[in-house]
Amino acid sequence: MLINRTFEAVPLAPAYRSKMGKVTFQVSSFGNPQANHSAQELILSMLEKKAMEKQPETPDKITQAS
């Protein structure tokens, strides 16, 4: 069953424009007041996961796998 949840996004900062040549970028940011984790927490957890994947195997891990 699909549940339709709606929330009102909260602007985090005023939008701004940046022009590069013929292209204009408009950047805006919004937050979800019902979120369980902040954007910073989500980014940190993704970086921690990547760091754990990149760690070389230690002799203990090799021994346990055998």
LINTAGI-V68305 format. One record per pair of residues at least 4 apart in sequence whose ideal C-beta (glycine too) atoms are under 8 Angstrom apart, sorted by the first residue. I is the first residue (numbers start at 1). J is the second residue. D is the distance in whole Angstrom. If there is no record, write none. Layout:
BEGIN
I/J/D, I/J/D
END
This chain:
BEGIN
5/34/8, 7/32/6, 7/33/6, 7/34/5, 8/33/8, 9/30/4, 9/31/7, 9/32/7, 10/30/6, 10/31/5, 10/32/8, 10/33/6, 11/15/8, 11/28/7, 11/29/7, 11/30/6, 11/31/8, 12/29/4, 12/30/6, 12/31/5, 13/28/8, 13/29/6, 15/26/6, 15/27/6, 15/28/4, 16/26/7, 16/27/6, 17/24/6, 17/25/7, 17/26/5, 17/27/8, 18/24/7, 18/25/5, 18/27/7, 19/23/7, 19/24/5, 19/25/8, 20/24/8, 20/25/7, 31/35/7, 31/39/8, 37/41/4, 37/42/5, 37/45/8, 38/42/7, 39/43/6, 40/44/6, 41/45/6, 42/46/7, 43/47/6, 44/48/6, 45/49/6, 46/50/7, 47/51/6, 48/52/6, 49/53/7, 50/54/6, 51/55/7, 57/61/5, 57/62/6, 58/62/7, 59/63/6, 60/64/6, 61/65/6, 62/66/7
END
